[in-house]
């Protein structure tokens, strides 16, 4: 992997997942009427699962899906908060982490495919 290493990508995934799951009860969002509860838990599980996979190729694929899911869920959550007239700093930071993770891993996949195609 060029630039940001696999270990860093895994650590950020776990930080994002654990931070999100910890934030849910701390912010009073652990409620049946919270539309983001299940999507938050799903992307957190995917990120942790991907971070724990020992083989990088498989981990990279799962982490890419997890980061993309997190970006979609968190940007929707940010928009919802903004519509209500509030600025959710922690959710924005999470969305930025997810965006960077998605771009880094998508670039990694692209570069890997380009190198494979050149050597074929």
C-alpha positions in Angstrom: 0.0 0.0 0.0 1.3 3.4 -0.9 1.1 6.4 1.4 -1.1 5.6 4.4 -0.4 2.1 5.6 -2.8 -0.8 6.2 -2.3 -0.6 10.0 -3.3 3.1 10.1 -6.4 2.4 8.0 -7.4 -0.4 10.3 -6.9 1.7 13.4 -8.9 4.6 12.1 -11.7 2.1 11.2 -11.8 0.8 14.8 -11.7 4.3 16.2 -14.6 5.4 13.9 -16.6 2.2 14.8 -16.0 2.3 18.6 -16.5 6.1 18.7 -19.8 5.8 16.9 -21.1 2.9 19.1 -20.0 4.8 22.2 -21.6 8.0 21.1 -25.0 6.5 20.6 -25.9 6.0 24.3 -23.8 9.0 25.4 -25.9 11.3 23.2 -29.2 9.7 24.2 -29.7 8.2 20.7 -30.2 4.6 21.9 -33.9 4.7 21.2 -36.3 2.7 19.1 -37.3 5.8 17.1 -33.7 6.6 16.1 -33.6 5.9 12.3 -29.7 5.8 12.4 -29.3 3.3 15.2 -29.3 0.1 13.0 -27.2 1.6 10.1 -24.7 2.9 12.7 -24.4 -0.5 14.3 -24.1 -2.2 10.9 -21.3 0.0 9.5 -19.5 -0.2 12.9 -19.6 -4.0 12.7 -18.4 -4.1 9.1 -15.5 -1.7 10.0 -14.4 -3.8 13.0 -14.8 -7.0 11.1 -12.7 -5.7 8.2 -10.0 -4.3 10.6 -9.7 -7.8 12.2 -9.2 -9.7 9.0 -5.6 -10.9 8.9 -5.2 -11.0 5.1 -4.9 -7.4 3.7 -6.6 -8.1 0.3 -9.8 -9.3 2.0 -9.5 -6.7 4.8 -9.2 -3.9 2.2 -12.4 -5.0 0.4 -14.4 -5.2 3.6 -13.0 -1.9 5.0 -13.8 -0.1 1.7 -17.4 -1.3 2.0 -17.5 -0.3 5.7 -16.0 3.2 5.1 -18.4 3.8 2.2 -21.4 2.7 4.3 -20.2 4.9 7.2 -19.8 7.9 4.8 -23.4 7.4 3.5 -24.9 7.0 6.9 -23.0 9.8 8.5 -23.5 12.4 5.7 -27.2 11.7 5.8 -27.1 12.2 9.6 -25.2 15.5 9.2 -27.8 16.7 6.7 -30.6 15.7 9.1 -29.0 17.6 12.0 -28.4 20.7 9.7 -32.0 20.7 8.7 -32.9 20.9 12.4 -30.6 23.9 12.7 -27.8 22.2 14.6 -24.2 21.5 13.7 -23.1 18.0 14.8 -19.3 18.4 15.2 -18.7 14.8 16.1 -20.8 13.4 13.2 -19.0 15.7 10.8 -15.7 14.5 12.0 -16.9 10.9 11.6 -18.1 11.6 8.1 -14.7 13.1 7.2 -12.9 10.1 8.6 -15.2 7.8 6.5 -14.7 9.9 3.4 -10.9 9.8 3.7 -10.9 6.1 4.4 -13.1 5.5 1.4 -10.9 7.6 -0.9 -7.6 6.0 0.4 -8.9 2.5 -0.1 -10.5 3.1 -3.4 -7.2 4.6 -4.7 -5.4 1.6 -3.3 -7.7 -0.8 -5.2 -7.3 1.3 -8.4 -3.5 1.4 -8.2 -3.4 -2.4 -7.5 -5.5 -3.1 -10.5 -3.5 -0.8 -12.7 -0.2 -2.4 -11.6 -1.7 -5.9 -12.2 -2.9 -4.9 -15.7 0.5 -3.4 -16.6 2.3 -6.7 -15.6 -0.2 -8.9 -17.6 
